[in-house]
Amino acid sequence: MTLAADCPEWARWLAQDADGAWWCFEAEPNQHDTGWYENEVGRYRRAGQGSANPDWRTALQRIRPD
């Protein structure tokens, strides 16, 4: 499964939380203690579940240009 390919067309960012949850975001998300959250603009949607990731801070990736 390719998570980026499974994100909706509007999604520009893909990120994984510490618990392994993957999220698609329309706008670049903000970081909190154990994951990522929408920055009050744009849409977001859960993309899947992986294994817990202690390096979740490095899991943010841009998947499409604006």
C-alpha distance (Angstrom), angle and dihedral (degrees) to the residues before:
residue distance angle dihedral
M1 . . .
T2 3.78 . .
L3 3.79 106.7 .
A4 3.81 95.2 -162.7
A5 3.81 90.4 54.2
D6 3.81 89.6 50.8
C7 3.81 93.6 54.4
P8 3.79 117.7 99.8
E9 3.80 119.2 -97.3
W10 3.82 91.6 -104.3
A11 3.82 92.9 58.6
R12 3.81 116.3 106.0
W13 3.81 100.7 169.0
L14 3.80 136.7 45.8
A15 3.81 122.5 -163.6
Q16 3.79 139.0 172.4
D17 3.80 125.0 -143.5
A18 3.82 123.9 -141.6
D19 3.83 90.5 -101.0
G20 3.83 90.2 58.2
A21 3.82 98.6 -102.9
W22 3.82 114.1 143.4
W23 3.82 121.2 -147.4
C24 3.81 135.3 -170.1
F25 3.81 116.3 -144.7
E26 3.79 132.2 -168.8
A27 3.84 92.9 -153.7
E28 3.80 127.0 32.6
P29 3.82 105.6 -79.4
N30 3.78 128.3 -130.2
Q31 3.79 123.0 -118.4
H32 3.81 122.7 -120.9
D33 3.81 132.0 177.2
T34 3.80 97.6 -66.5
G35 3.78 107.1 6.5
W36 3.77 150.4 -14.9
Y37 3.79 133.8 -59.1
E38 3.79 137.1 -172.6
N39 3.77 115.1 -91.0
E40 3.82 96.1 -132.4
V41 3.79 92.3 -92.5
G42 3.74 124.1 80.9
R43 3.75 135.0 15.2
Y44 3.79 131.0 -74.7
R45 3.78 136.4 -167.7
R46 3.78 136.5 -177.1
A47 3.80 110.3 -105.1
G48 3.79 103.1 -173.0
Q49 3.78 147.4 -60.7
G50 3.78 127.7 -87.0
S51 3.78 134.9 167.2
A52 3.78 119.8 -61.8
N53 3.79 108.8 -80.2
P54 3.82 119.8 -150.3
D55 3.84 87.9 -172.4
W56 3.81 94.2 52.9
R57 3.84 91.5 132.7
T58 3.81 88.5 71.1
A59 3.82 93.9 47.9
L60 3.82 96.7 83.3
Q61 3.79 110.0 110.5
R62 3.78 135.7 172.6
I63 3.79 107.9 -127.1
R64 3.84 101.6 178.1
P65 3.79 135.4 19.5
D66 3.79 120.3 -114.6
